[in-house]
Amino acid sequence: MVFWVGAMNLFEMAHFVHEKPMYEQGLILLPHLATLGWGVVLDFGGIYHALLGPETLKESFPFFGYVWKDRNKMTTILGIHLILFGIGAFLLVFKALYFGGIYDTWAPGGGM
């Protein structure tokens, strides 16, 4: 899933035309990143971890260090991600209900 999001963001950035609005270009992910303002934060996080971050987290942050053969740690990582996805889904529903709806690229006027 993360690979798809990264690949689609790169694809949309490669085909993005500044002169046209995003909703006319049929973009899927970039409008959501733009409205939420997370694009820059995620980019800087990725650059940090690619260039400056530690090779392994086991020495710096033992909680996040893992060995692939440790089944208990793998289920912990999966569980944490499922909880975070659930919180994110709840926040999206909360935003859609109480804070201006959801931006829709295919709706007239952007769906707002």
N, C-alpha and C positions, 0 to 999 in steps of 0.2 A: 504494500500500500504506500509506504513512504517513497519507494523507488518511483512509483507511478506519479505521485504528486510532484516530486522533483523533476522528473522527465517532462511532465506536462507543463510545469512552470517554465522550464527552459524552452520548450516548444512554443508556448504562447509569447514569451519574450522575444524569440527569434522572429515571429510573425506579427509583432505588435507595430501598429502604425500610429504615430503620435497625433496626426491630424484628424483621425477619426475617433469618435467616442467608443469606449470599450463595448457597449451593448450592441453596436453595429458590426463589430468584428467577430461576434460569436465566442468571445472568451469565456471560460468557465471559472478558472481559479484566480486569475489576476484581479478581477473586480472584488472578490471576497477578501483577498489579502489587502487590497487598497482600502476597503471600507473598514476593516478591522485594524489596519495599521501594523500588522505583525510581520510584513514582508521584510522590512529592514532588520528587525530584531532577529528573525530566523536566519537571515543571510549572515549577519555578524556572528551569530552563534555557530553556524556552520564553518565560517572562515576561521574563527578562533579554534574550534576543535580540529580543523584540518591542519592549521599551521602552528599554533602556539600551545595547544592542549597537550597534556601528558600522553605518552604512548599507551600506557595502561592505567586504569583508575585504581588498581588494587593497592598501590603504594600510597597514593594521595587520598583516596576516598574508599576505604575498605568495603563499605556497604554496597558500592556500585561495582566493585570488582567481582568477577565471576569466572568460573571454569565451566566449559561446555558440558563436562561429564557430571557435574553436580545437579541432579534432578530437582532437588529442593530449591536451589537458587533460580533455576530456570522457571519453575512455577511461580516463584515470588516475583520475578520480573514480569511474567505474563499477567499475574494478578494486578500488579501496580499499573500496568498499561491499561488493562480493562477498566479499572477504577477511574483512571484519568480520562479515558474515552467517555465513560458514563457521565462524569462531571462536565466534560466539554459538551456532550449532547444536551444535558440539562441546561447549561448556560445558553446554548443556541436556541432552545425552546423558550427560555426566559426572555432572551432578546427579541425573538420573533413575536412574542405575546405582548411585551410591555415597553420595548424600546425601539419602535419604528419599523418593525417587520424585517423581512429578509430581502436583500437586493436580488432581483431576478433579471438576468441579462436579456431574456426573451420577452419580457412584458413591455408594453408600450410605456415609454418614459423611464425605463429602467426598473419598474416595479416598485418604486417607493411611493 
